[in-house]
Amino acid sequence: MKNINTAYYSMAETSTSTSASNKNMKGSPITNLAPDQLFSILLLLPIDSILAFAMTCKRFQALACSDTLWESICRRDWGPSSVDVLKSSNFQFQLQWMRLYRQISKLESVSCHKMTYPDGEFELPKPRASHSLNFVSDCLVLFGGGCEGGRHLDDTWVAYIGKDFEKMLKWQKVNSGLPSGRFGHSCVVIGDFLVLFGGINDHGSRQNDTWLGQVTRHETLGITLSWTLLDVGTIAPPPRGAHAACSVDNKFMLIHGGIGLSGLRLGDTWVLELSENLCFGTWREIVTCPSPAARSGHSLTCIGDSRVVLFGGRGLGYEVLNDVWLLDMSKDILKWVQIQYELPNVPGGVSLPRVGHSATLILGGRLLIYGGEDSYRHRKDDFWVLDISAIPSISMQPTTLNSKEILAKMWKRLKASGYKPNCRSFHRACADHSGRYLYVFGGMVDGSLQPAEASGLRFDGELFLVELVLQL
């Protein structure tokens, strides 16, 4: 299928229709439509249909291959924010948007870069795992986590990134003590704010408090971050940690599962809606049947503003999972739908089951899944792309995929070059506004233990960057 798509792109760009074809087109009603009308129609079509339309005649080829149309297609399929960031960045995007779209759709590899720090005496975050890492207001924000000895951390760190590609940054410790120390919490970005929920402290106590954080940059004071306990009334999800969360439509926070009181794994789904002035929030439970089984250490990622993808985790029987579920928050009736598939039908799919991985939305509207560990606690360093759009249609009923061709497009393992980070799990990752660069920090890693690490756990404190490799 990849070769067919490549051929379509090539023919669409270079097609020179015969005079007979042009003569036949003259009698078609579609030739009477104005360019803006055709433009609007093309934006409603899938990519293969647009490329086929481009090969009908020279006039339609000029419209269907125009930079204006393909920029609009990129906005349609990737979201406007990614396109705006790409246009305003220092990347040399004088190239055609059609070519860029093609490069993203046939992504084959990533390149890793070890982040460096300015010379001098600068304090750095301690090694940790099960923390939170977010990109907000052009800054990386790191909070909490668990560290050596099973202790929690209560520190907040910020590093200014800006809108351009950076391999060097300076961490700044901006807060300590608020929120209280914890690990296994969730933290998502809504607008210019962070919303944090739950977690576990080093006494084993589960939390169910909700916090609002805001980053501010001052010319004289530098970067500050303020945390405020959010008023959510009397209804809130039960206390938990190691759950999954994401923001939806830049308005809601969605959480699922985790480890509750007495170490019981949970399978409930909750959504938080914030008031317009962000002074309070309202939690409500989403009850559907069927729904994903109880689990912890899984991932929730929002794609296309309103669709949420759940993947992996550890189940009630301590088994490590590889199931995929989809929840469309734009529907009047909310319902989890399982995307069922057989691992043997996915090239290299035997390695897909995992817990403690990251699943991040990247440029092109797909998920980049990295790391994690299997049921034997073997940690991973592989990169996978999960493309939900490769599925022809998803109804309100469970969807079973038997086609190896579709599964090969839905799941793709990427090659990795450059810096070789350790295998890891329970790290955290976030993408910049363009979705082309991914920042990864911390986690539990493989390697020789230090004398102080009697628990057998080795925590990592390095930050590295993952770049989507595009032939621009």
PyMOL commands that set and color helices and strands:
alter all, ss='L'
color gray80, all
select helices_A, chain A and resi 2-14+19-25+29-32+35-42+47-54+58-64+67-78+80-88+97-105+148-150+261-263+343-345+349-351+388-390+404-410
alter helices_A, ss='H'
color red, helices_A
select strands_A, chain A and resi 109-114+132-136+139-143+146-147+151-152+155-160+172-176+186-190+193-200+206-218+222-229+244-248+252-259+265-274+281-286+295-296+299-303+307-311+314-315+324-328+336-341+358-362+366-370+383-386+399-401+411-418+424-425+428-431+437-441+444-445+463-468
alter strands_A, ss='S'
color yellow, strands_A
deselect
rebuild
show_as cartoon
